[in-house]
Amino acid sequence: MTLTLLTRAYCHLCDEMLAAVRPIAASHAASIEVLDVDADAALEAAYGEFVPVLFAGAPGRGEELCRYRLDRARVVEALEGSPTSAARSRATD
């Protein structure tokens, strides 16, 4: 699964969320794509006031997991429900 984090430069909440989500993603074999909302007019218009915003998948197509602060439980739940996580769980049984 890919997590997408919408950020902007000089955003301390964005930096905090990225630092907090990295170990969670790593433990579930998920990747993180970081997008700067200021580099995309459509993303800035839709999410500019809400950064950081974390999605399971892509913005607009994936599930929004949290805004401003990491919701660890929701992220873990989304990752554990992903096909990659399920396959890894079966392999360790």
N, C-alpha and C positions, 0 to 999 in steps of 0.2 A: 504494500500500500504506500501511497505517497501522501504525505501531509503537506499542505500548502500554507505558508505563513505570509500574510500581507503585513508589510512593515513600511517604515519610512526612515530616512536618515535622521540621526539625532533624537531618536525616540527611545527613552530609557525603558518604557514598558515593553517595547518591541524586543530590545536586547534581553530583558529579563525573561520574556516568554520563550525566546529562542534557546537561551541557556537552560531553561527548565524542561523544554520538550526534547532536547537532543538525547539525553540518556533514556528517556521513555521510548523514543523512536528506535534507538539503537538496540534496546532490549527486545523489540518486536520486529526486527529486521525491516523497518520502514525507512523510507527516505524522506527528506525534508526539502521542499522547494521554497525558496524565499523570494518573494516578489515585492518590489518597491511600488507602492500605489501611485507615487508621484510620476512614475515612468509610463503610466498607462491611464489615459484620460477616463476611460470607462470604469476602471477599478477605483480611481480617485473619486469619481462622482458617486459611486455606489458605496464605497467603504472608507473613504478618506477620513471621516470623523470618528471611525470606530477602531482604528488600528491600535494594537495588533489584532488581527483576526486569523484564527486557525481553522483550516478546513481539512476534512478527510476527503482527499481528491482535489479537484480544481474549483476555484470560485465560480459560483453560478451553476455548477454541475454536481459538485460534491456536497457533503453535509457540513454545515458550519458547526464547529465544535465549541468554540468559545471566543470571546472578545475581551480585550483589556488585560485580563489575568488568566493564567492557565487553569483550566478545569481538568485536573489530573484524572479524576475518575472517569469523566466522559471520554477523554482521549484514550485511556487504557481500554475502556469498553469498546470503542470503535476499532481499535487495533486488534483486540482479541476476537472480534467478530470478523476480521478480514480473512480471506482465503489463505494468505501467506502464514498468518498466525495459526490458523486451524491445522494446516499441513505440518507445521513445526511441532505442534502439540501432539499430533498423531505419531510423529516420528520418535518422540521421546517416551511414548507409552509402552 
